[in-house]
Amino acid sequence: MGQRTNGLSETDLSIAVDKHPALVSARAQPEVSARAQPEEPSASPTEIEHEIAELRRELTGLVQEVDRRRHDAFDLRLQLRRHASVIVVVLGGASLLLVGRWALRSYRYERSDSARARAANLARAIAILSRENPDRLLR
């Protein structure tokens, strides 16, 4: 349902069949129609009932297994017990990343001079230059 070809028309397909040797030999064989196939003898009602009962048993087992797995998947305590090592590793890695980021920021903050400190240093340098050699400051 809803499947489409990749843009080939019937003429394109017939040309491709004519050129390909394996398809030419397959095309030469007679087609079997639906009417030519032999019909299956109908099974007795007891055989059908036994087959239905067997299918129900198999389906019941599958549904019970899916239900058990669903309960296991949503049991938080069980998942914590099963995956404790993975959880510890992930939480440890995340905490190391956060601590490392904090340490790097504090290191960069301490190394960089603030704008206020740089402005104070510039004011001191101008004051020193103006006291010692005002002509040099004007240049």
C-alpha positions as CSV (number, residue, x, y, z in Angstrom):
1,M,0.0,0.0,0.0
2,G,1.3,3.4,-0.9
3,Q,4.5,2.0,-2.4
4,R,5.8,3.7,-5.6
5,T,8.3,2.8,-8.2
6,N,11.5,4.8,-8.6
7,G,10.2,6.7,-11.7
8,L,10.3,3.8,-14.2
9,S,7.5,3.3,-16.6
10,E,6.3,0.1,-18.2
11,T,8.3,0.8,-21.3
12,D,11.5,1.4,-19.3
13,L,11.0,-2.0,-17.6
14,S,10.4,-3.8,-20.8
15,I,13.6,-2.4,-22.3
16,A,15.6,-3.4,-19.2
17,V,14.1,-6.9,-19.4
18,D,15.0,-7.2,-23.1
19,K,18.6,-6.2,-22.4
20,H,19.3,-8.4,-19.4
21,P,20.0,-12.1,-20.2
22,A,18.8,-13.5,-16.9
23,L,15.5,-11.6,-17.2
24,V,15.1,-12.7,-20.8
25,S,15.2,-16.4,-19.8
26,A,12.8,-15.8,-16.9
27,R,10.5,-14.0,-19.2
28,A,10.4,-16.9,-21.6
29,Q,9.0,-19.2,-18.9
30,P,5.2,-19.4,-18.8
31,E,3.5,-17.6,-16.1
32,V,1.4,-19.5,-13.5
33,S,-2.0,-18.1,-12.9
34,A,-3.8,-18.2,-9.6
35,R,-6.4,-20.6,-11.0
36,A,-3.7,-23.1,-12.1
37,Q,-2.4,-23.6,-8.5
38,P,-3.9,-26.6,-6.8
39,E,-6.2,-25.8,-3.9
40,E,-5.4,-27.0,-0.4
41,P,-7.8,-29.4,1.2
42,S,-9.7,-27.7,4.0
43,A,-8.7,-28.8,7.5
44,S,-11.2,-30.3,9.9
45,P,-12.7,-28.1,12.6
46,T,-10.9,-30.0,15.4
47,E,-7.5,-29.4,13.7
48,I,-8.3,-25.7,13.4
49,E,-9.3,-25.6,17.1
50,H,-6.0,-27.3,18.1
51,E,-4.0,-24.9,15.9
52,I,-5.8,-21.9,17.5
53,A,-5.2,-23.2,21.0
54,E,-1.5,-23.6,20.2
55,L,-1.3,-20.1,18.8
56,R,-3.0,-18.8,21.9
57,R,-0.5,-20.5,24.2
58,E,2.4,-19.1,22.2
59,L,0.9,-15.6,22.2
60,T,0.1,-15.8,25.9
61,G,3.8,-16.6,26.6
62,L,5.0,-13.7,24.5
63,V,2.6,-11.2,26.1
64,Q,3.6,-12.4,29.6
65,E,7.3,-11.9,28.7
66,V,6.6,-8.4,27.3
67,D,4.7,-7.5,30.4
68,R,7.5,-8.7,32.6
69,R,10.1,-6.7,30.7
70,R,7.9,-3.6,30.9
71,H,7.7,-4.0,34.7
72,D,11.4,-4.4,34.8
73,A,12.1,-1.4,32.6
74,F,10.0,0.9,34.8
75,D,11.2,-0.4,38.2
76,L,13.6,2.3,39.3
77,R,15.2,0.4,42.2
78,L,15.9,-2.5,39.9
79,Q,17.5,-0.3,37.3
80,L,19.6,1.4,39.9
81,R,20.8,-1.9,41.2
82,R,21.5,-3.3,37.7
83,H,23.3,-0.2,36.4
84,A,24.9,1.2,39.6
85,S,28.5,1.2,38.2
86,V,27.4,3.1,35.0
87,I,25.5,5.6,37.0
88,V,28.5,6.2,39.4
89,V,30.9,6.7,36.4
90,V,28.5,9.1,34.6
91,L,27.9,11.2,37.8
92,G,31.6,11.2,38.6
93,G,32.5,12.3,35.1
94,A,29.9,15.1,35.2
95,S,31.1,16.3,38.6
96,L,34.7,16.3,37.3
97,L,33.7,18.4,34.3
98,L,31.9,20.9,36.5
99,V,34.7,21.2,39.0
100,G,37.3,21.5,36.1
101,R,35.2,24.3,34.5
102,W,34.9,26.1,37.8
103,A,38.7,25.8,38.4
104,L,39.5,27.0,34.9
105,R,37.2,30.0,35.2
106,S,38.7,31.0,38.6
107,Y,42.2,30.6,37.2
108,R,41.4,32.8,34.2
109,Y,39.7,35.4,36.5
110,E,42.7,35.7,38.8
111,R,45.2,36.0,35.9
112,S,43.3,38.7,34.0
113,D,43.4,42.2,35.3
114,S,40.2,43.9,35.8
115,A,39.3,47.1,33.8
116,R,39.5,49.1,37.1
117,A,43.0,47.9,37.9
118,R,44.2,48.6,34.4
119,A,42.7,52.1,34.5
120,A,44.4,52.7,37.9
121,N,47.8,51.6,36.4
122,L,47.3,53.9,33.4
123,A,46.5,56.8,35.7
124,R,49.7,56.1,37.8
125,A,51.8,55.9,34.7
126,I,50.5,59.2,33.4
127,A,51.0,60.8,36.8
128,I,54.6,59.6,36.9
129,L,55.3,60.8,33.4
130,S,53.8,64.2,34.0
131,R,55.9,64.8,37.1
132,E,59.2,63.7,35.6
133,N,59.1,64.9,32.1
134,P,55.9,66.8,31.0
135,D,57.3,67.5,27.5
136,R,57.5,63.8,26.9
137,L,53.9,63.3,27.8
138,L,52.8,65.9,25.3
139,R,54.6,64.2,22.5
